[in-house]
Amino acid sequence: MDILRVENLKKHFPVRRGIFQRTVGWVRAVENVSLALAPGKTIGLVGESGCGKTTVARMILNLLPADGGRILYKGNDICGLSDRDMKPFRKEIQIVFQDPYGSLNPRMTVGQTLSEGLRMTGARGRTGRQEQIERLLGLVGMAPTAVDRYPHEFSGGQRQRIGIARALSVEPALVVCDEPVSALDVSIQAQIINLLKDLQDRLGLSYVFISHDLNVVGYLCHHVAVMYKGQIMEYAPAEHVFENPLHPYTRVLLAARPDPESGKGPPAAGLEGERPEPALTPTEGCRFQIKCPEKHDRCRLLGPELALVGDDHWVRCWQAPPPASGSYYSGK
C-alpha cells in the first residue's frame, strides 16, 4: 500500500479588486493533481516558481485546506481534518523548510528545540531526553556539544542539519522537503542531499522532495512529477524523465539545467518571453500553450488529460505518443 496518495487535488485562490475587495477572478493554483508515493521512496515535484509545488506540500501537511480531491496517508483520508483530528498524524508527517535559519527559534538552544519533539514521542526524564538528543545530533552529523548553542552560532548547512534533526525527533514516516538546499552553497547542498539519502536508507523514510534543481532531483528521487501552472505535465520514474522526456516543458527544463561535470551554466535557449501571471493562465486548452514551442491549433482549444503512454510514464500533451489502451490518470 502507498504511504501517500493524492487524488485530484484542487486549490483556487480568489483575485480581489476595488475598495470592497470584490472577487473578480480565480487563480487556479492547483488543478487535479494526483500522485502516489511508496514507502521508503522519494517523489520529486519540480517546476518553475509559482507552479504550485509548495501549495501541494502545504495541503499534504493540512496547513492549507484543499478545495477538492483527497489526500490519503496510509489509507486514511486526512484532507479537511480539524486540528484535533489531525494531531495523531502530525508526528508521522513532518517538514524540512527552505530557510534553515527562519525555521528555527533564535531564542531556543538546539537542545530545547529537539526536546519539544521528544516530549511528543513520550520521552521521559532529563537523562532520557539528553541521550535521545545526542542520538539525533549524531544521525545528522552534528557533535553533542551543539546542544547548548543557539541557531545564530551555526552555518547554514549546520542549521539545516538541526532542522532535519528536529523533524526526525518525532519519528516520522513521511518528510516533506520544501526546497531544503536552495538556500545553501553548492558544496553544502551535496552534503545535505547525501545526508537525506543516508537517513532514508537507515530509517526507511519516505520523502516528498520539492525543488527546481533537476540535477538534485535526478540524484535523490525515484519518481518525478513536472508541474506547470498547477497541473502535472509529466509523471514517471526518474530515469524515464531524464532519458526520455516526452513533454515540451520537461525538455526545456532539462536543456536549461547547468552541466554538473563541466560547471558551465545553462545554454541561452529556453522559453521565450516573460512568465505570465497566474491569473492569466489560459482557461481553455493546454496551460502551457502560451510558452510551448511545439503548440498546434488543437492545444488552444482542448486541454489534454494526463495519459499513460509507456511503462508507468504519464504525460499531458497532444504531441506525446498515443495513450496505452486509452489509459488516463484518474487518481484511483
Summary of the structure (lengths in Angstrom):
residues: 332
radius of gyration: 21.0
end to end distance: 12.6
largest distance: 69.3
contacts: 1026
relative contact order: 0.14
helix: 34%
strand: 24%
